[in-house]
Amino acid sequence: MTDGRLRSTISAWRPPVPGITEVFHAHFTDHAYPAHTHDTWALMILDDGSVDFALDRHRHGATGTGMVGLLPPGVSHDGRTVTESGFRKRVLYLDMTVLPEQLTGSAVDRPILDDALLRQRIHQLDTSLGHAGDAFEAESRLSLIRERLRFHLDAPRTRTPGQEAHGLAAALRELLDSRIPTGISLHEAAGILHAHPTHLIRCFKRTYGLPPHTYLTGKRIERARRFLLDGLRPAEVAAVVGFHDQAHLNRHFTRHVGTTPARYAATRGRAAAS
C-alpha cells in the first residue's frame, strides 16, 4: 500500500551530438539540490510546476512553460520544489564549444529568459534527441539555439545571409545529394564549405525554403518510395537510403506520405492486379 504521494522520476542519456554532454528529464516532487557547480552550461525548460533556485547567492524563481533557464559553468547554484506537486523539467548540458566560458557573467546577471521562440527551439531539439538517427537535425537545431542564446548574452551576432547565400546553399545541396545514404554532420559540412554552421543553415533556408536536415530527409523518402515499389522490404530500404533503422524510416515516411512503408509497398501489388 502506498501513501498516495507522487514520486520523483528521472531519465538521462548522452546523445551522439557534439556539444551536448547529457540530456536530463526529471519530475521532482520533494527533491532539493544542495549547492553545487557544473563544468557545463545547463539549459532548462519547464513542462509543469515551479522551481526556486539560488545562483551566485541570489535567489530566482521560474514558473510556467514559457521560460528558459540558463545556468553557467563554475557558478554555485541550488534548486528546490515550490509546491507539493513539484515540477517537471528538461535539461540539456552543453559544453564550451556551444557557449564560451567568458559569457558566464552575462548569464549570472539574467539566468531566466522569457523567450517563446527559444523555448520552442529547445523543445524541438529535445524531441529530435529522443529519436535515433536524427543527429543531423539535432545538430542544426542546436546551432540555431546557440545563436539565440548568444543574442541574449550580448555576444557578437551571426551575420545575415547576403549575396553569397545562393552559392553556399547550392554547394550544400550538392554536398547533401552526394551523401544521401551516409549523411554528413553540420560541423563537417561547414568545414568543407568554409562557412559558419548557423550561417549555412540560414543561406540554405533562404534559398530553398526549408532547412538542410529537412531537405535530406525528403530526398531519402523520395528514394525509399522508389525502392519500395521495386519490391525491396522496408528494413532493406531503411539501410539503403540512410535511415538508422526501420522504425526511423517508418516515422519519417508516415509523416511525409501519410501511410507506413509496408502499406505503401502493398499498393504496388494491388495496382499490378487491377
Disulfide bonds with the S-S distance in Angstrom:
none
